[in-house]
């Protein structure tokens, strides 16, 4: 898995204590859905540290075909998965690449990382923690190097390889100063980060 364990654990805890953490075992892998992100990991390939972080909060992993919403009050098993993200399937359909730029925008609630489409200069804003979550050094033996960030048809941002996929919802800047800033940034090619 190409995720930084400490940040992944923090994201799990944040979702668990706010909107809840939704887990779905589709038989081929485990989908974990947080407040503004989702991960799908192939069966048997979730790293032990990440698996322990999930079980520490939820107390269990769903069996094949099962799903549940986990919150502080316990796990609520569901008859079917109400979240329809096909994280890996959607990631594989992506055709646009976004570059992580050197630009950060500080807001009261988070620091946003600016991503920019290579061809159109379209700007996407992400919570910088999602960019920091990607840890290529955590790739296990036999696991492919991750692709991404790539932009889905729905505007979501993805990183993926042969083992897992990560989907992140962008931050909306559709009104006021945020929208003006994004419109102005899209007039220029922003320098890429490291």
N, C-alpha and C positions, 0 to 999 in steps of 0.2 A: 504494500500500500504506500502511496506517495504522499501521505499526510503526516504533518508534524503532530506527534501524540499530544503534547501539552495543549496546543490550540484546539485540537479535535475534542479533547476532554472538556475544555471550557465551553465549546459550542454545544456539546451534549448537555452539560449542566444548565446553560442559559435556556435552551429550548425546554428541557424537562421542567424547569421552575416557572416558565411563563406559559407558552402555548401548548406544551407537552411534546413528547417525543414519540413519533409514530414508527413502528417497526413492522415490516411485511416480509415474510419469507415466501418467495414465489417458487421455491423448489430448485431454481437455478442459482439463486443468490439471496442476499439480504439487502433490503432497501431500508434505509434509516432516513427519516424526514424530520428536519428541524424547522424552526421558525421561518427562515429565509434561505434554506439550503436543503439538499438531498444528496445522499450517497448510495450507490449500489455496489456491492462487493460480491464477486463470484463465490459460490458455495465452497467452503473449506479454505478460502484464501484471506479471511480477515485476520489481521495481525493479532497476536495474543494480548498485547497491551491495549489495543483498541477494543477488543472483545471484552476484556476485563472492565474497561471504563463503562461500557454499555451495561453489562450485567450488574455492576456496582449500583447503577441507578434503577434499572428496570427489574432486576432480580431474575430475569429469564430472557431467553431468545425464543421467538415463536417457531413452532414446528412448520414443516413444509405446508403451504396453503393457508397458514394462519397469519393474522395480523392483530395488533393491538396498539392502543394509545396509552402511553405511560406518563403519569403525573405523580406529584407528591402523594396523592390520595390512593395510589395503586394503579394497576393495569386494567384497562377496560378493553376486553376482547371484543372484536368486531366480526360480523359475519362475512363482510367483504371489505376490501381496502377502499376507503373513500378518497384517498389521494391517488390520482391517476398518473403521476410522473413515471414515465418510462425513461429513467435517467440514462441508462446505457444506450437504448434505442435512439433517443433524441440526440445524444452526443455523437453517435455514429452518422447521423444525418447532417451534421454541421458542415457548412462549406466556407464560412467566413472566419478569418483569423483576426483576433484583436491583439494588439501589442500592449504590454504593461509599460506605461510611461513612467518617467521620473516624477511626475506631478502628483502631489497629494493636496487634498482640500480638507481643511479642518472645519468640522461643524460641532455643535454642542453635543450631539449624541454619538458621533464617531468621526474617525478620520477616513476620508474616502480616497481610494486609489483611482486614478484616471486611466482608463483603457481606451485605445483608439483603433478603429478599423483601418487596416493598412491601405485599402483602396479608396474608401469613401470619406475618411477622416471622421466618421461618426464616433462620438464620444459616449462611453458607458462608464457609470460610476459604481464602484463596489466598495463595500466595507473593506478596509485594507487588511483586516484579519483573514479574509478569504485568500488573498494573495500570499500572505505569510503562512497559511495552512499548507501550501504546496511545498513538499520537501522531497526533492529528487534523490537525496541521499538515503531516504528510507526505503527505496525500492529494494525488494527482496530478490534473491538469486532466481533467475528464470523469468522474472517479471519485465515486461517491456517498459521503455522510457515513456513517460506521459506526453500526450498531445494536448496542447492548449496554451492559453485560453482560446477557445473558439466560441462563436456566437451562434445560438440556435435561431430557428425561424421565429420563435416566440420572444426573442431578445434576451433570453437567459444565457449565462456564461457557463461553459463546461471545460473540464479537464478530464482526460480518460486514457486508459491503456487497456491491455488484454485482461486485467484483473478487476478493475473497478472504474467507476465514473463518479465525478462530483459535479453537481449542478448548483449554481448560485443565482439568486434573484438579484438583479441590479437595483440600485437606489434611484428612485424617480426624482427628476428635477423638472417637473412640468409647469411650474408656476414661479412668478416673481424673479428674484435675483438669481436663483439657481438655474432657471431656464435660460436667462440672458447669458450667464456665464458659460453654460454648455454651448449655446449658439455661437458665442464668440470663439470658444476653443476649437470648434469644428471648422473654423476658417483656416487653421494652421496645422501643419504636421508637427506634433509634439515629440520631443526627443524620447527615445525608448529608454527604459531602465536597464538594469544589469541582467 
